[in-house]
């Protein structure tokens, strides 16, 4: 047999041996995140991705698709194959709020997505930059009224979000002209707050808590029915006279509609095991999350209830979809 022919035959035999192994290689799992690296949601995604990799036995890759409060990542999820290769880690804003405040978001959670499992609830908070002289919420209101002529900017991580509606209601309640300044996620908002470029911001506790502990900013009020374990000295807005924000947002994973039930069950089970690990639970709790695994059905029920609450708040605020 000529040498060239022997080489071709050897390559063909090698390919035939390797092909089955390649075909059976575990398919990577892509975790979409609708916010940039460096924020609280991104940190959560990377922590869970590391544990899910071991529990699912497949590579898990975080894919940041920031912009429009998670809208871009949601659109990517909608077009992803429903084969268990892509999930979307997100919170209430993208699923429950955004479809009610944007005329054409490019996706419909009820039609295009299916819940894959939840793992926590959390609260939003008002924080002050270190350069803002007020030490507490009442002092902040007095400072805006006295030193700023009743008008001041408040940073928010996304437009038409829970933080924006809170800013609106704070302004109405205290007779202030508070102007929401939307950022593309928590990371750039934090950068401006730490640089004293904006005096205050509203975002999730997990975005603020480390810098609060380091004394680089001050969390002065939180949403929710009770004070947060991670911030026991910080009052709720209800305590301060602004009730109506007791229902807490949620974190969960979603998959494209039509994703096999077997994958959803396997993923949900792995997620529950991940957040039950002592160090993962401690890490998430320290970030200000109330950790608790939710099955796909439980996450879907939580989503529907929260969406209904915010339909009323949005309607009562007079906001019109844009």
C-alpha positions in Angstrom: 0.0 0.0 0.0 1.5 3.4 -1.0 2.6 5.6 2.0 0.2 8.4 1.1 -2.8 6.0 1.1 -1.7 4.5 4.4 -1.6 7.9 6.0 -5.1 8.7 4.7 -6.4 5.4 6.0 -4.8 6.0 9.4 -6.5 9.5 9.6 -9.9 8.0 8.7 -9.5 5.3 11.3 -8.5 7.9 13.9 -11.5 10.1 13.0 -13.9 7.2 13.3 -12.6 6.4 16.8 -12.7 10.0 18.0 -16.1 10.9 16.4 -18.3 9.1 18.9 -16.4 10.6 21.9 -16.8 14.1 20.4 -20.5 13.6 19.7 -21.0 12.5 23.3 -19.1 15.4 24.8 -21.2 17.3 27.3 -22.9 20.4 25.7 -21.8 23.6 27.4 -24.6 25.5 29.3 -24.7 29.3 28.5 -26.0 31.5 31.3 -27.2 34.8 29.9 -26.9 37.9 32.1 -28.5 41.2 31.1 -26.1 43.4 33.0 -22.4 44.2 32.7 -19.6 42.5 34.6 -18.9 43.9 38.0 -22.5 44.3 39.3 -24.4 42.2 41.8 -26.3 40.1 39.2 -23.0 39.2 37.4 -21.3 38.2 40.7 -24.3 35.9 41.5 -24.2 34.4 38.1 -20.5 33.6 38.3 -20.8 32.1 41.8 -23.7 29.8 40.7 -22.1 28.9 37.4 -19.1 27.5 39.1 -21.2 25.2 41.3 -23.6 24.3 38.5 -20.7 23.2 36.4 -19.9 20.5 38.9 -23.5 19.5 39.7 -24.6 19.3 36.1 -21.3 17.8 34.8 -21.1 20.3 31.9 -19.1 23.5 31.2 -21.1 26.5 32.3 -20.3 29.9 30.6 -21.6 33.3 31.7 -22.5 35.4 28.7 -23.1 39.1 29.6 -25.5 40.8 27.2 -26.0 44.2 29.0 -28.4 46.9 28.0 -31.9 48.1 28.3 -32.5 46.6 31.8 -32.0 43.0 30.6 -34.1 43.5 27.4 -31.2 42.6 25.1 -30.4 39.4 27.0 -34.1 38.5 27.0 -34.3 38.8 23.3 -31.2 36.6 22.9 -32.9 34.0 25.1 -36.1 34.1 22.9 -34.1 33.2 19.8 -31.9 30.6 21.5 -32.6 26.9 20.8 -34.9 25.2 23.3 -32.5 22.3 23.8 -31.2 22.9 27.3 -28.1 24.8 26.1 -29.1 28.3 27.3 -30.7 29.8 30.4 -31.2 33.4 31.5 -30.4 34.5 35.1 -32.5 37.5 35.8 -34.6 39.3 38.4 -38.0 40.8 38.5 -37.3 43.9 36.4 -36.8 42.1 33.1 -39.6 39.5 33.6 -42.3 41.4 35.6 -41.7 45.1 35.1 -40.2 45.7 31.6 -43.0 44.1 29.6 -45.4 46.5 31.3 -43.5 49.7 30.7 -42.1 49.1 27.2 -44.5 49.0 24.3 -42.5 46.6 22.2 -39.9 44.8 24.3 -39.3 42.1 21.7 -40.3 39.3 24.0 -43.3 38.0 26.0 -42.3 36.1 29.1 -45.6 34.2 29.2 -45.2 33.0 25.6 -41.5 32.9 25.0 -39.9 31.7 28.3 -40.4 29.0 30.8 -39.3 29.1 34.4 -36.3 26.9 35.2 -35.9 27.5 38.9 -35.5 30.3 41.4 -33.1 30.8 44.3 -33.7 34.0 46.2 -35.6 37.2 46.9 -34.1 40.6 47.7 -35.0 44.2 48.3 -34.0 47.5 46.7 -32.5 50.4 48.7 -31.7 54.1 48.7 -28.0 54.8 49.2 -26.2 58.1 49.5 -22.7 58.9 48.1 -20.0 59.6 50.6 -19.9 63.2 49.5 -23.6 63.7 50.4 -23.6 65.2 53.9 -26.8 63.7 55.1 -26.4 60.7 57.4 -29.9 59.2 57.1 -33.1 59.3 55.1 -34.7 62.2 56.9 -31.5 64.2 56.7 -31.3 63.5 53.0 -34.9 64.8 52.4 -34.0 68.0 54.4 -30.7 68.4 52.5 -32.4 68.2 49.1 -35.1 70.7 50.2 -32.7 73.1 51.9 -29.5 72.9 50.0 -30.6 71.8 46.5 -33.7 73.9 46.2 -35.9 70.8 46.3 -34.4 69.3 43.2 -31.7 66.5 43.0 -30.6 63.6 40.8 -30.9 60.0 41.8 -29.1 57.3 39.9 -31.0 54.1 38.9 -29.6 50.9 37.2 -32.2 50.9 34.4 -35.0 53.1 33.1 -38.7 52.3 33.9 -37.6 50.0 36.7 -38.6 49.4 40.3 -35.9 52.0 41.4 -37.4 54.6 39.0 -40.9 54.2 40.4 -39.5 54.4 43.9 -37.8 57.7 43.0 -41.1 59.0 41.5 -43.1 58.1 44.7 -40.4 59.6 47.0 -40.6 62.8 45.1 -44.4 62.8 45.3 -44.5 61.9 48.9 -42.0 64.5 50.1 -42.7 67.3 47.6 -39.3 67.0 45.9 -38.3 67.2 42.3 -36.2 64.0 42.2 -34.8 63.3 38.7 -34.0 59.7 37.8 -30.8 59.2 36.0 -30.7 55.8 34.3 -27.5 53.8 33.9 -26.7 50.7 32.0 -26.6 48.5 35.1 -25.4 48.8 38.6 -21.7 48.8 37.9 -21.6 52.2 36.1 -24.0 53.6 38.7 -21.7 52.5 41.5 -18.7 54.0 39.7 -20.4 57.4 39.7 -21.6 57.2 43.3 -18.1 56.2 44.5 -16.7 59.1 42.5 -19.3 61.5 44.0 -20.6 62.3 40.6 -24.2 61.7 41.7 -25.5 62.2 45.3 -27.8 59.2 45.6 -28.8 56.0 43.9 -31.6 53.4 44.2 -30.7 49.8 43.4 -30.6 46.3 44.9 -29.0 45.8 48.3 -26.5 43.3 46.8 -25.2 46.2 44.6 -24.6 48.5 47.5 -23.8 46.4 50.5 -20.0 45.9 50.2 -19.4 49.6 49.7 -21.8 50.4 52.6 -19.8 48.1 54.9 -16.6 49.8 53.7 -17.9 53.2 54.4 -17.8 54.3 50.8 -21.5 55.0 50.7 -24.5 54.8 53.0 -27.6 52.8 52.6 -30.3 54.8 54.4 -33.6 52.9 53.6 -34.7 49.6 52.2 -37.9 48.2 50.7 -39.6 45.1 52.1 -41.8 44.2 55.0 -39.0 44.0 57.5 -35.4 45.2 58.1 -32.7 43.2 56.3 -30.5 40.8 58.3 -27.5 42.1 56.5 -28.5 45.7 57.3 -30.2 45.6 60.7 -29.7 49.3 61.5 -31.3 50.5 58.2 -35.1 51.2 58.4 -37.7 50.1 55.8 -39.5 52.7 53.8 -42.7 51.6 55.5 -41.1 52.6 58.8 -40.4 56.0 57.3 -44.0 56.5 56.2 -43.9 55.2 52.6 -45.8 51.9 52.6 -46.7 49.9 49.5 -43.3 48.4 48.7 -43.4 45.3 51.0 -43.6 42.7 48.2 -40.0 41.5 47.5 -38.4 41.0 44.1 -37.0 37.6 43.1 -34.1 36.0 41.3 -34.5 33.1 39.0 -33.5 31.3 35.8 -35.5 31.0 32.6 -35.2 28.9 29.5 -36.7 29.3 26.0 -40.3 28.0 25.7 -40.3 24.4 24.6 -37.2 23.4 26.6 -37.7 19.7 27.6 -39.2 19.2 31.0 -36.4 16.7 31.8 -33.8 19.4 31.5 -35.8 21.8 33.6 -36.2 19.3 36.4 -32.5 18.4 36.2 -31.5 22.0 36.2 -33.8 22.9 39.1 -32.5 20.1 41.2 -28.9 21.1 40.6 -29.8 24.8 41.4 -31.4 23.7 44.7 -28.3 21.7 45.6 -26.0 24.6 44.7 -27.8 27.1 47.0 -28.0 24.6 49.8 -24.2 24.5 50.0 -23.2 26.3 53.2 -20.6 28.6 51.6 -22.9 29.5 48.7 -25.8 30.3 51.0 -23.5 32.4 53.3 -22.1 34.3 50.3 -25.5 35.1 48.9 -26.9 36.0 52.3 -24.0 38.4 52.9 -24.9 40.1 49.6 -28.4 40.8 51.1 -30.3 38.0 49.5 -32.9 35.9 51.2 -31.9 32.5 49.9 -34.5 29.8 49.2 -34.7 27.4 46.2 -37.9 27.6 44.1 -39.0 24.9 41.7 -40.0 26.0 38.2 -43.7 26.0 39.3 -42.9 28.0 42.4 -40.9 30.6 40.5 -43.7 30.9 37.9 -46.2 31.6 40.7 -43.9 34.1 42.4 -43.5 35.9 39.0 -47.2 36.1 38.4 -48.0 37.4 41.8 -45.3 40.1 41.6 -46.3 41.1 38.1 -49.9 41.7 39.4 -48.7 43.9 42.3 -46.6 46.0 39.9 -49.4 46.3 37.4 -51.3 48.2 40.0 -48.3 50.4 41.1 -47.5 51.3 37.5 -51.1 52.1 36.7 -51.5 54.2 39.8 -48.3 56.1 39.1 -49.8 57.4 35.8 -46.9 55.9 33.8 -47.5 55.2 30.2 -45.6 52.5 28.3 -42.9 54.0 26.1 
